[in-house]
């Protein structure tokens, strides 16, 4: 029986790719279904800032023609994806969620976009984000807030909030975002999708609007771990235009997932003794504990590991982020020349960047080695470290403060807490869905892995995903 449009838009990349490769699903039909869903839902969710329907349909027709002629490029060929609007798209405006870049049209694609297109992916449009990716809510004063598909009175998270909302609601099959302090993982957790921040140097940042270059990552987002693996293989690899990228082989991440979950595992999962389980909402804590028990059922052992210096990394990571963001905006000529065009929130943070002393910045860079050493010692004993992605579920649109563990905390700080250490150290981290609160809001589980070992990290996440049904849940939308 032919699938309806809603069913089509719920297909994973892997599912759609299998049908497309057998010519049982037309890229044209899939793209049409997604675009109609965009037209229906985007006015409510505000996930997209720009939709390129005409170009997308042209690419869909091209993909269909190529596949009919036996020129199938792989699992992304004919798949509709979204690009966060701080990543360059040649000939299509890239606002970075800002007033300053509202008319900016890049002359070329970012490296990640170019590689996705080479794999045959179809760009549907550009997704909403926190202004200049400098925040965690995607309540954007210039383009409006992105709303969470699970509860439209709640935030989608940020800064890649538009991408996460689009994925959860079925108005793209995959997306690419950026992560400087959790900006892929936070919205993935709050919207119930999968988001990966790979190791610093695994994916090129060329063509993404920078925030804090030593923390910036470009990362894949999708509805399943398998789909993230497909996207990561397409965008990963050395890039001569990004000196931070490392010239090491890119595995077939998706192939490494085949057969996972069919037998007992000998995995060792780390439960951090320090920092990550302080001030966590009860429902979040119980869901993460349940995930640990699920790993044990699969044969894994859960071992407590010390991370003694992570709590001390808050100020050093803040110093680096503030100083680098200020330098980026000064060097680009945006700040303070166009200070009046920023939101108050972003402007204040850029002003704070001028107060970071050089000595504190340099000390922070040195302290990063200490914290990285903590993780490296832990990985001598375990294969991955398990934490909540966020200590709270999606807060309300107007919430500035929230009570966590009986203490008042700013929403920004609460959402950053669990994610920032992986940007500080450059280690890979993934957020996957591990349950829901009583009010039907998604709960994210974070897994942190060894440097450049995204393949085993994805395998561990996939193992859990296949043993549970959380990833099959969808928000109730028209």
VEXDREN-2710 file (C-alpha; in Angstrom, 1 decimal):
% VEXDREN-2710
k/r/px/py/pz
1/UNK/0.0/0.0/0.0
2/UNK/1.4/3.4/-0.9
3/UNK/2.5/5.6/2.0
4/UNK/0.7/8.8/2.9
5/UNK/2.6/12.1/3.0
6/UNK/2.9/12.1/6.8
7/UNK/4.3/8.5/6.7
8/UNK/6.9/9.6/4.1
9/UNK/8.1/12.5/6.2
10/UNK/8.6/10.2/9.2
11/UNK/10.9/7.9/7.3
12/UNK/14.5/7.8/8.6
13/UNK/17.3/8.5/6.1
14/UNK/18.2/4.9/6.1
15/UNK/14.6/3.8/5.4
16/UNK/14.1/6.3/2.6
17/UNK/17.5/5.6/1.1
18/UNK/16.7/1.8/0.9
19/UNK/13.4/2.6/-0.9
20/UNK/15.0/5.2/-3.2
21/UNK/17.9/2.8/-4.2
22/UNK/15.4/0.2/-5.2
23/UNK/13.4/2.8/-7.1
24/UNK/10.4/2.1/-4.9
25/UNK/10.3/5.7/-3.7
26/UNK/10.8/8.8/-5.9
27/UNK/13.0/11.6/-4.6
28/UNK/10.5/13.9/-6.2
29/UNK/7.6/12.5/-4.2
30/UNK/9.6/12.6/-1.0
31/UNK/10.7/16.1/-1.5
32/UNK/7.2/17.3/-2.4
33/UNK/5.8/15.6/0.7
34/UNK/8.4/17.4/2.9
35/UNK/7.9/20.8/1.3
36/UNK/4.1/20.5/1.8
37/UNK/4.7/19.6/5.4
38/UNK/7.0/22.6/5.7
39/UNK/4.3/24.8/4.3
40/UNK/1.8/23.4/6.8
41/UNK/4.0/23.4/10.0
42/UNK/6.6/26.1/9.6
43/UNK/4.2/29.0/10.3
44/UNK/3.5/27.4/13.7
45/UNK/7.1/26.2/14.6
46/UNK/9.2/28.8/12.8
47/UNK/11.9/26.2/12.2
48/UNK/13.0/27.6/8.8
49/UNK/14.1/31.1/8.0
50/UNK/14.5/30.4/4.3
51/UNK/12.9/27.7/2.2
52/UNK/14.3/27.0/-1.3
53/UNK/11.4/25.0/-2.7
54/UNK/12.1/25.6/-6.4
55/UNK/15.8/24.7/-6.2
56/UNK/15.0/21.6/-4.0
57/UNK/12.5/20.3/-6.5
58/UNK/15.0/20.8/-9.4
59/UNK/17.5/18.8/-7.4
60/UNK/14.9/16.1/-6.6
61/UNK/14.2/15.7/-10.3
62/UNK/17.9/15.5/-11.1
63/UNK/18.4/12.9/-8.4
64/UNK/15.5/10.8/-9.8
65/UNK/16.9/11.0/-13.3
66/UNK/20.4/10.0/-12.2
67/UNK/19.1/7.0/-10.1
68/UNK/17.0/5.8/-13.1
69/UNK/20.1/5.8/-15.2
70/UNK/22.0/3.7/-12.6
71/UNK/24.0/6.6/-11.1
72/UNK/23.0/6.1/-7.5
73/UNK/25.5/8.1/-5.3
74/UNK/24.7/6.5/-2.0
75/UNK/22.4/6.8/1.0
76/UNK/22.0/10.6/0.9
77/UNK/21.0/10.7/-2.8
78/UNK/17.6/12.2/-3.0
79/UNK/17.3/12.9/0.7
80/UNK/15.8/16.3/1.9
81/UNK/18.0/18.0/4.5
82/UNK/18.1/21.3/6.3
83/UNK/21.1/23.5/6.9
84/UNK/21.5/25.8/10.0
85/UNK/21.5/29.4/8.9
86/UNK/25.0/30.2/10.1
87/UNK/26.5/27.7/7.5
88/UNK/27.1/29.1/4.1
89/UNK/25.0/28.1/1.1
90/UNK/26.1/29.6/-2.2
91/UNK/23.4/31.8/-3.7
92/UNK/21.1/31.5/-0.7
93/UNK/21.1/34.0/2.2
94/UNK/22.9/33.0/5.4
95/UNK/21.8/35.3/8.2
96/UNK/23.4/33.6/11.2
97/UNK/20.1/34.6/12.9
98/UNK/21.3/38.2/13.0
99/UNK/20.1/41.5/11.8
100/UNK/23.7/42.4/10.6
101/UNK/23.8/39.5/8.1
102/UNK/20.1/39.7/7.0
103/UNK/21.1/40.3/3.4
104/UNK/24.3/38.2/3.3
105/UNK/24.4/35.8/0.3
106/UNK/27.6/33.7/0.2
107/UNK/29.2/33.1/-3.1
108/UNK/30.1/29.4/-2.2
109/UNK/28.9/26.5/-0.1
110/UNK/30.5/25.7/3.2
111/UNK/32.6/22.5/3.0
112/UNK/30.0/20.5/4.8
113/UNK/27.3/21.6/2.4
114/UNK/29.4/21.0/-0.6
115/UNK/30.1/17.5/0.6
116/UNK/26.5/16.8/1.3
117/UNK/25.5/18.0/-2.2
118/UNK/28.2/15.8/-3.7
119/UNK/26.6/12.8/-1.9
120/UNK/23.3/13.7/-3.6
121/UNK/21.5/15.4/-0.6
122/UNK/18.8/17.9/-1.4
123/UNK/18.9/21.2/0.6
124/UNK/15.3/22.2/1.6
125/UNK/16.2/25.4/3.4
126/UNK/18.0/27.2/6.2
127/UNK/16.9/26.8/9.8
128/UNK/16.4/29.3/12.6
129/UNK/19.0/29.7/15.3
130/UNK/19.9/31.8/18.3
131/UNK/21.5/35.1/17.1
132/UNK/25.0/34.4/15.9
133/UNK/24.6/31.0/17.5
134/UNK/25.4/32.7/20.8
135/UNK/22.7/31.2/23.0
136/UNK/20.7/28.1/23.9
137/UNK/17.0/28.9/23.4
138/UNK/16.5/30.0/19.7
139/UNK/14.2/32.7/21.0
140/UNK/15.4/35.0/18.2
141/UNK/14.6/38.7/18.5
142/UNK/15.0/39.4/14.8
143/UNK/13.3/36.4/13.2
144/UNK/11.0/35.1/16.0
145/UNK/11.3/32.1/18.3
146/UNK/11.4/28.5/17.2
147/UNK/8.8/26.4/19.0
148/UNK/9.2/22.9/20.4
149/UNK/7.1/20.4/18.4
150/UNK/6.3/18.5/21.6
151/UNK/4.9/21.6/23.3
152/UNK/4.8/24.8/21.4
153/UNK/4.9/26.8/24.6
154/UNK/8.4/25.5/25.2
155/UNK/11.7/26.3/23.7
156/UNK/13.4/24.1/21.1
157/UNK/16.8/24.7/22.6
158/UNK/19.7/26.2/20.8
159/UNK/21.5/27.4/19.1
160/UNK/20.5/24.8/16.5
161/UNK/16.9/24.9/17.6
162/UNK/15.4/25.3/14.1
163/UNK/17.2/22.1/12.9
164/UNK/16.0/20.1/15.9
165/UNK/12.4/21.3/15.6
166/UNK/12.4/20.5/11.9
167/UNK/13.6/17.0/12.5
168/UNK/11.2/16.2/15.3
169/UNK/8.3/17.5/13.2
170/UNK/9.3/15.7/10.0
171/UNK/10.0/18.8/7.8
172/UNK/13.5/17.5/7.0
173/UNK/15.1/14.0/7.1
174/UNK/18.5/15.2/8.4
175/UNK/20.3/18.4/9.2
176/UNK/23.6/20.0/9.9
177/UNK/24.1/22.4/12.8
178/UNK/27.0/23.9/14.8
179/UNK/28.0/23.2/18.4
180/UNK/30.2/25.6/20.5
181/UNK/28.9/24.9/23.9
182/UNK/26.2/22.3/23.3
183/UNK/24.4/23.9/20.4
184/UNK/23.7/20.6/18.6
185/UNK/23.2/18.4/21.7
186/UNK/21.0/20.8/23.7
187/UNK/18.2/21.2/21.0
188/UNK/18.6/17.5/20.1
189/UNK/17.8/16.6/23.8
190/UNK/14.9/19.1/24.2
191/UNK/13.3/18.1/20.9
192/UNK/13.9/14.3/21.2
193/UNK/16.3/13.8/18.2
194/UNK/19.9/12.7/17.9
195/UNK/22.8/15.2/17.7
196/UNK/26.5/14.6/17.5
197/UNK/29.4/16.8/18.2
198/UNK/32.4/15.0/16.7
199/UNK/36.0/15.4/17.8
200/UNK/37.5/18.8/17.1
201/UNK/39.2/18.4/13.7
202/UNK/37.0/15.7/12.4
203/UNK/34.6/18.0/10.5
204/UNK/35.6/21.1/8.6
205/UNK/34.1/24.4/9.9
206/UNK/35.1/26.3/6.7
207/UNK/32.1/28.3/5.6
208/UNK/30.4/28.4/9.0
209/UNK/30.0/31.8/10.7
210/UNK/32.5/31.4/13.7
211/UNK/31.6/32.0/17.3
212/UNK/34.6/30.8/19.4
213/UNK/36.9/29.0/16.9
214/UNK/38.7/26.7/19.4
215/UNK/35.2/25.4/20.6
216/UNK/33.3/25.5/17.2
217/UNK/32.2/22.3/15.6
218/UNK/29.9/21.5/12.7
219/UNK/27.8/18.4/13.5
220/UNK/25.0/16.1/12.1
221/UNK/21.5/15.9/13.5
222/UNK/18.9/13.3/12.6
223/UNK/16.1/11.2/14.1
224/UNK/18.2/8.0/14.5
225/UNK/21.8/7.2/15.3
226/UNK/22.1/5.4/12.0
227/UNK/21.1/8.5/10.1
228/UNK/23.7/10.6/12.1
229/UNK/26.3/8.0/11.1
230/UNK/25.4/8.4/7.4
231/UNK/25.6/12.2/7.6
232/UNK/28.9/12.2/9.5
233/UNK/30.6/10.1/6.9
234/UNK/29.5/12.5/4.2
235/UNK/30.8/15.7/6.0
236/UNK/33.9/14.4/7.8
237/UNK/37.4/14.5/6.7
238/UNK/40.4/16.8/6.2
239/UNK/39.9/20.1/4.5
240/UNK/42.8/22.2/3.2
241/UNK/40.7/25.3/4.0
242/UNK/40.4/24.5/7.7
243/UNK/43.7/24.1/9.4
244/UNK/42.1/22.5/12.4
245/UNK/41.0/19.4/10.5
246/UNK/43.0/16.2/10.8
247/UNK/44.1/14.1/7.9
248/UNK/43.0/10.7/9.3
249/UNK/40.8/8.1/7.5
250/UNK/37.0/8.5/7.7
251/UNK/35.4/5.2/8.6
252/UNK/32.1/4.0/7.2
253/UNK/30.3/4.9/10.4
254/UNK/27.0/3.4/9.3
255/UNK/28.5/0.1/8.3
256/UNK/29.9/-0.3/11.8
257/UNK/26.4/-0.3/13.2
258/UNK/25.3/-3.4/11.4
259/UNK/24.6/-6.3/13.7
260/UNK/24.7/-4.1/16.8
261/UNK/22.4/-5.3/19.6
262/UNK/22.1/-8.9/18.4
263/UNK/24.4/-10.2/21.2
264/UNK/25.5/-9.4/24.7
265/UNK/28.2/-6.7/24.9
266/UNK/31.3/-6.4/27.0
267/UNK/31.1/-2.6/27.1
268/UNK/32.3/-0.6/30.1
269/UNK/30.2/2.6/30.6
270/UNK/31.5/5.3/32.9
271/UNK/29.2/7.0/35.5
272/UNK/31.0/10.2/36.4
273/UNK/31.5/10.8/40.2
274/UNK/32.0/14.5/39.7
275/UNK/30.0/17.4/38.3
276/UNK/27.5/15.8/35.9
277/UNK/24.9/14.6/38.3
278/UNK/24.8/17.8/40.5
279/UNK/21.5/19.7/40.4
280/UNK/19.5/17.4/38.0
281/UNK/15.7/17.3/37.9
282/UNK/14.4/14.1/39.4
283/UNK/12.7/12.9/36.2
284/UNK/15.8/13.4/34.2
285/UNK/17.9/11.6/36.8
286/UNK/15.6/8.6/36.8
287/UNK/15.5/8.3/33.0
288/UNK/19.4/8.3/32.9
289/UNK/19.5/5.7/35.7
290/UNK/17.0/3.6/33.7
291/UNK/19.3/4.0/30.6
292/UNK/22.3/2.7/32.7
293/UNK/20.2/-0.3/33.7
294/UNK/19.3/-0.9/30.1
295/UNK/23.0/-1.0/29.2
296/UNK/23.5/-3.5/32.1
297/UNK/20.8/-5.7/30.6
298/UNK/22.7/-5.7/27.3
299/UNK/25.8/-6.9/29.1
300/UNK/27.6/-3.7/29.8
301/UNK/29.2/-2.9/33.1
302/UNK/28.6/0.5/34.7
303/UNK/31.7/1.9/36.6
304/UNK/32.0/5.0/38.5
305/UNK/34.8/7.2/37.2
306/UNK/36.4/10.3/38.8
307/UNK/36.6/13.6/36.8
308/UNK/38.1/15.8/39.5
309/UNK/38.8/19.0/37.6
310/UNK/35.7/19.3/35.4
311/UNK/33.9/21.5/37.9
312/UNK/36.9/23.9/37.8
313/UNK/36.6/24.3/34.0
314/UNK/33.5/26.5/34.1
315/UNK/35.4/29.8/34.4
316/UNK/38.2/28.8/32.0
317/UNK/35.8/27.7/29.3
318/UNK/33.8/30.9/29.8
319/UNK/37.0/33.0/29.4
320/UNK/37.9/31.3/26.2
321/UNK/34.4/31.6/24.7
322/UNK/33.9/35.3/25.7
323/UNK/37.4/36.3/24.4
324/UNK/37.2/34.4/21.1
325/UNK/33.7/35.6/20.4
326/UNK/34.7/39.2/20.9
327/UNK/37.7/38.8/18.7
328/UNK/35.6/37.2/15.9
329/UNK/33.1/40.0/15.9
330/UNK/35.7/42.7/16.1
331/UNK/37.8/41.2/13.3
332/UNK/34.7/40.9/11.1
333/UNK/33.9/44.6/11.7
334/UNK/30.5/43.8/13.3
335/UNK/31.3/44.9/16.8
336/UNK/31.3/47.5/18.2
337/UNK/30.6/49.3/14.9
338/UNK/27.1/47.8/14.6
339/UNK/26.4/47.3/18.3
340/UNK/22.9/48.7/18.0
341/UNK/21.9/45.9/15.6
342/UNK/22.6/43.2/18.2
343/UNK/20.1/41.9/20.7
344/UNK/20.8/43.1/24.2
345/UNK/21.7/39.5/25.3
346/UNK/24.4/39.1/22.6
347/UNK/25.7/42.6/22.9
348/UNK/26.3/42.2/26.6
349/UNK/28.2/39.0/26.1
350/UNK/30.4/40.6/23.5
351/UNK/31.0/43.5/25.8
352/UNK/32.1/41.0/28.5
353/UNK/34.6/39.5/26.1
354/UNK/36.7/42.7/26.3
355/UNK/37.1/42.2/30.0
356/UNK/38.9/38.8/29.7
357/UNK/42.6/39.3/30.5
358/UNK/45.2/37.7/28.3
359/UNK/46.7/35.9/31.2
360/UNK/43.3/34.4/32.1
361/UNK/42.8/33.3/28.5
362/UNK/46.2/31.6/28.4
363/UNK/45.7/29.9/31.7
364/UNK/42.4/28.6/30.5
365/UNK/44.1/27.0/27.5
366/UNK/46.6/25.4/29.8
367/UNK/43.9/24.1/32.1
368/UNK/42.1/22.5/29.2
369/UNK/45.0/20.0/29.1
370/UNK/44.3/19.1/32.8
371/UNK/40.7/18.4/32.1
372/UNK/41.5/16.5/29.0
373/UNK/43.8/14.4/31.1
374/UNK/40.9/13.6/33.5
375/UNK/38.9/12.2/30.6
376/UNK/41.9/10.3/29.2
377/UNK/42.4/8.6/32.5
378/UNK/38.8/7.6/32.7
379/UNK/38.9/6.2/29.2
380/UNK/41.7/3.8/30.3
381/UNK/38.9/2.1/32.3
382/UNK/35.7/2.7/30.3
383/UNK/34.6/2.9/26.6
384/UNK/32.2/5.9/27.0
385/UNK/31.0/8.2/29.8
386/UNK/27.2/8.5/30.4
387/UNK/25.6/11.7/31.5
388/UNK/22.3/13.6/31.1
389/UNK/22.5/15.9/28.1
390/UNK/20.6/18.6/30.1
391/UNK/19.6/18.7/33.7
392/UNK/16.1/19.9/32.8
393/UNK/13.5/19.3/30.1
394/UNK/12.5/22.1/27.7
395/UNK/11.7/25.3/29.7
396/UNK/8.9/27.7/28.8
397/UNK/9.4/30.5/26.2
398/UNK/9.6/33.2/28.8
399/UNK/11.6/31.3/31.5
400/UNK/14.8/33.1/32.4
401/UNK/15.4/31.3/35.8
402/UNK/14.5/27.8/36.8
403/UNK/14.6/25.8/40.0
404/UNK/17.0/22.8/39.7
405/UNK/17.6/20.6/42.7
406/UNK/16.0/23.2/45.0
407/UNK/18.3/25.9/43.7
408/UNK/17.5/28.8/41.3
409/UNK/19.7/28.8/38.2
410/UNK/19.7/30.7/34.9
411/UNK/18.2/28.7/32.0
412/UNK/21.3/29.4/30.0
413/UNK/23.7/28.0/32.6
414/UNK/21.5/25.0/33.3
415/UNK/21.4/24.0/29.6
416/UNK/25.1/24.6/29.0
417/UNK/26.4/22.7/32.1
418/UNK/26.6/19.1/30.8
419/UNK/27.6/20.0/27.3
420/UNK/30.4/22.6/27.7
421/UNK/33.1/20.1/28.9
422/UNK/33.1/18.3/25.6
423/UNK/33.7/21.6/23.7
424/UNK/36.4/22.5/26.2
425/UNK/38.2/19.2/25.7
426/UNK/37.3/18.7/22.0
427/UNK/36.0/15.2/22.7
428/UNK/33.1/13.6/20.8
429/UNK/29.7/13.6/22.4
430/UNK/26.3/12.4/21.3
431/UNK/22.8/13.1/22.6
432/UNK/20.1/10.5/22.1
433/UNK/16.5/10.2/23.4
434/UNK/16.1/8.1/26.6
435/UNK/12.6/8.9/27.8
436/UNK/10.0/11.5/28.5
437/UNK/8.8/13.5/31.5
438/UNK/5.3/13.2/32.9
439/UNK/4.4/16.2/30.9
440/UNK/5.5/14.5/27.7
441/UNK/8.8/16.4/27.1
442/UNK/11.8/14.6/25.7
443/UNK/14.8/13.6/27.9
444/UNK/18.3/13.4/26.4
445/UNK/21.1/11.0/27.3
446/UNK/24.7/12.1/26.5
447/UNK/27.5/9.7/25.7
448/UNK/31.1/11.1/25.6
449/UNK/33.8/9.1/23.9
450/UNK/37.6/9.0/23.1
451/UNK/39.1/11.5/20.6
452/UNK/38.4/10.4/17.0
453/UNK/36.6/7.3/18.1
454/UNK/33.2/8.4/16.8
455/UNK/32.6/4.9/15.3
456/UNK/32.5/3.1/18.7
457/UNK/30.6/6.0/20.3
458/UNK/27.9/5.7/17.6
459/UNK/27.9/1.9/18.1
460/UNK/27.2/2.3/21.8
461/UNK/24.5/4.8/21.1
462/UNK/22.9/2.6/18.5
463/UNK/23.0/-0.4/20.8
464/UNK/20.9/1.5/23.3
465/UNK/18.6/3.0/20.7
466/UNK/17.8/-0.5/19.1
467/UNK/17.0/-1.9/22.6
468/UNK/14.4/0.8/23.3
469/UNK/11.5/2.4/21.4
470/UNK/12.0/6.0/22.4
471/UNK/13.3/7.0/19.0
472/UNK/10.1/5.8/17.3
473/UNK/8.0/8.3/19.2
474/UNK/6.7/11.4/17.3
475/UNK/5.0/14.6/18.6
476/UNK/1.3/15.0/17.9
477/UNK/1.1/17.6/15.1
478/UNK/-1.7/18.3/12.5
END
